[in-house]
């Protein structure tokens, strides 16, 4: 089983209205990281000031970045045939799915949420948002609220979870086959977005 750990930054909370400004993908073979990809993306719309303050990504930074349609083939190739992993996975999946389809790619993938995985493998923690979780696990995030930094930290969470309990919790979560939700949770773009937790099933 191979995994694609994904993190994105966006201009807002709804994929049909807002756009991706940065995407990072970490490829993991179930034992270790085997590849990394990240790029800024020109959203062709203004980035709200509070998101600029949170992520550090400005209109000037993305002005010369590629459009999503230009990087979509590479993103599709990296995701195809792999489990889509993210911290609060429904948000990242909804954006990537929407914009890949819009770019002409037919793509679906099994989803794994590292919040839910961490609750099973590392029970008893006070919070399971990325900031709190990585602090408790001793993982240093280099570039908080940037796609590449958060994706690499999420990959370390996955590595530690597999090392502790193997693949059984992952197989269990994947077997639940959560339905794809077209409407993304809006809390991703709050001030501490990755520390906002979705409701459990």
C-alpha positions as CSV (number, residue, x, y, z in Angstrom):
1,X,0.0,0.0,0.0
2,X,1.3,3.4,-1.0
3,X,0.3,6.8,0.4
4,X,0.2,10.3,-0.9
5,X,0.2,12.7,2.1
6,X,-1.3,16.0,0.9
7,X,-1.6,19.5,2.4
8,X,-2.9,22.5,0.6
9,X,-3.3,26.2,1.3
10,X,-6.2,28.0,-0.2
11,X,-8.0,31.4,-0.6
12,X,-11.0,30.2,1.4
13,X,-13.1,27.3,2.5
14,X,-15.2,26.2,-0.5
15,X,-13.6,24.5,-3.6
16,X,-16.2,25.7,-6.0
17,X,-15.6,29.4,-5.0
18,X,-12.0,29.5,-3.8
19,X,-8.7,28.3,-5.2
20,X,-5.5,26.5,-4.1
21,X,-2.5,28.7,-3.5
22,X,0.0,25.9,-2.5
23,X,0.0,22.1,-2.6
24,X,2.5,19.7,-1.2
25,X,2.5,15.9,-1.7
26,X,4.7,13.4,0.2
27,X,4.9,9.9,-1.2
28,X,5.2,7.2,1.4
29,X,5.5,3.4,0.9
30,X,4.3,2.3,4.3
31,X,7.7,2.4,5.8
32,X,9.4,5.6,4.8
33,X,9.1,8.7,2.6
34,X,10.1,8.0,-1.0
35,X,9.3,11.3,-2.8
36,X,8.2,14.9,-2.3
37,X,6.6,17.5,-4.4
38,X,5.4,21.1,-3.7
39,X,4.5,24.2,-5.6
40,X,2.8,27.5,-5.2
41,X,-0.2,27.9,-7.4
42,X,-1.6,31.1,-9.0
43,X,-5.2,31.2,-7.8
44,X,-6.2,34.0,-10.2
45,X,-8.0,35.7,-7.3
46,X,-7.0,37.8,-4.3
47,X,-5.8,36.1,-1.2
48,X,-7.7,37.5,1.9
49,X,-5.5,39.4,4.3
50,X,-6.2,37.1,7.2
51,X,-5.0,34.1,5.2
52,X,-1.9,36.0,4.1
53,X,-1.2,36.7,7.8
54,X,-1.7,33.0,8.6
55,X,0.2,31.4,5.8
56,X,2.6,34.1,4.7
57,X,1.6,33.5,1.1
58,X,0.9,36.8,-0.6
59,X,-0.5,37.8,-4.0
60,X,3.0,38.8,-5.1
61,X,4.3,35.3,-4.3
62,X,1.8,33.5,-6.4
63,X,1.7,36.0,-9.3
64,X,4.3,34.1,-11.3
65,X,3.4,30.6,-10.0
66,X,1.8,28.1,-12.4
67,X,-1.9,27.7,-12.7
68,X,-3.5,24.6,-11.2
69,X,-4.3,23.4,-14.7
70,X,-0.6,23.5,-15.5
71,X,0.5,21.3,-12.6
72,X,-2.6,19.1,-12.6
73,X,-1.0,16.3,-14.8
74,X,1.9,15.9,-12.3
75,X,-0.5,16.1,-9.3
76,X,-2.7,13.4,-10.9
77,X,0.2,11.1,-11.5
78,X,1.4,11.4,-8.0
79,X,-2.0,10.7,-6.5
80,X,-3.1,8.0,-8.9
81,X,-3.2,4.6,-7.3
82,X,-2.3,5.8,-3.8
83,X,-4.2,6.3,-0.6
84,X,-4.9,10.1,-0.1
85,X,-3.8,11.1,3.4
86,X,-4.3,14.4,5.1
87,X,-4.9,15.9,8.5
88,X,-8.7,16.7,8.3
89,X,-8.8,14.8,5.0
90,X,-12.2,15.9,3.7
91,X,-11.0,19.5,3.2
92,X,-7.9,18.7,1.2
93,X,-9.6,16.0,-0.8
94,X,-12.6,18.1,-1.7
95,X,-10.4,20.9,-3.1
96,X,-8.0,18.6,-5.0
97,X,-10.9,16.5,-6.4
98,X,-12.8,19.5,-7.5
99,X,-9.9,21.1,-9.3
100,X,-8.6,18.0,-10.8
101,X,-12.0,17.2,-12.3
102,X,-12.2,20.8,-13.5
103,X,-8.9,20.4,-15.2
104,X,-10.2,17.3,-17.0
105,X,-9.0,14.5,-14.8
106,X,-11.2,11.7,-13.6
107,X,-9.9,10.8,-10.2
108,X,-11.1,9.2,-7.0
109,X,-9.0,7.8,-4.1
110,X,-9.4,6.1,-0.8
111,X,-9.1,8.7,2.0
112,X,-7.2,8.4,5.3
113,X,-7.5,11.1,8.0
114,X,-4.5,11.3,10.3
115,X,-6.7,13.0,13.0
116,X,-8.8,9.8,13.2
117,X,-5.8,7.6,12.8
118,X,-4.0,9.4,15.7
119,X,-7.0,9.1,18.0
120,X,-6.7,5.3,17.6
121,X,-3.0,5.0,17.7
122,X,-2.1,7.7,20.2
123,X,-5.2,7.8,22.6
124,X,-5.5,10.1,25.5
125,X,-4.1,13.3,24.1
126,X,-5.8,16.5,24.9
127,X,-6.0,17.7,21.2
128,X,-5.4,16.1,17.9
129,X,-5.0,19.1,15.7
130,X,-1.7,19.1,13.8
131,X,0.0,21.7,16.0
132,X,-0.9,20.1,19.3
133,X,-0.4,16.5,18.0
134,X,3.1,17.1,16.6
135,X,4.1,18.9,19.8
136,X,3.0,15.9,21.9
137,X,4.8,13.5,19.5
138,X,8.0,15.5,19.4
139,X,7.7,16.3,15.7
140,X,9.1,19.7,14.6
141,X,7.1,21.5,11.9
142,X,9.4,23.5,9.6
143,X,7.0,25.9,8.0
144,X,3.7,25.8,10.0
145,X,0.6,26.7,7.8
146,X,2.6,26.2,4.7
147,X,1.7,23.2,2.6
148,X,5.2,21.7,2.4
149,X,5.8,22.0,6.2
150,X,2.5,20.6,7.3
151,X,2.6,17.8,4.7
152,X,6.0,16.6,5.9
153,X,4.8,16.8,9.5
154,X,1.7,14.7,8.6
155,X,4.0,12.2,6.9
156,X,6.0,11.9,10.2
157,X,2.7,11.3,12.1
158,X,1.9,8.5,9.6
159,X,5.3,6.9,10.0
160,X,5.1,7.0,13.8
161,X,1.6,5.5,13.7
162,X,2.6,2.6,11.5
163,X,5.7,2.0,13.5
164,X,3.6,1.8,16.7
165,X,0.6,-0.3,15.6
166,X,1.3,-1.4,12.0
167,X,-1.3,-1.2,9.3
168,X,-4.3,-2.6,11.2
169,X,-5.7,0.8,12.2
170,X,-5.3,2.1,8.7
171,X,-7.1,-0.9,7.2
172,X,-9.9,-0.4,9.7
173,X,-10.3,3.3,8.8
174,X,-10.2,2.6,5.1
175,X,-12.8,-0.1,5.4
176,X,-15.3,2.4,6.7
177,X,-15.4,3.9,3.2
178,X,-16.5,7.4,4.1
179,X,-18.6,9.0,1.4
180,X,-17.0,11.9,-0.5
181,X,-18.4,15.2,0.8
182,X,-18.6,17.9,-1.9
183,X,-18.9,20.7,0.6
184,X,-15.7,21.3,2.5
185,X,-15.5,22.2,6.1
186,X,-15.0,25.9,6.4
187,X,-12.8,25.7,9.6
188,X,-9.6,25.0,7.6
189,X,-9.1,28.7,7.0
190,X,-9.5,29.8,10.7
191,X,-6.5,31.2,12.5
192,X,-5.3,27.8,13.7
193,X,-6.9,25.8,10.9
194,X,-5.1,22.5,11.2
195,X,-6.0,22.4,14.9
196,X,-9.7,22.4,14.2
197,X,-11.0,18.9,14.4
198,X,-13.9,17.4,12.4
199,X,-16.6,15.4,14.2
200,X,-16.1,11.7,14.6
201,X,-18.4,9.4,12.8
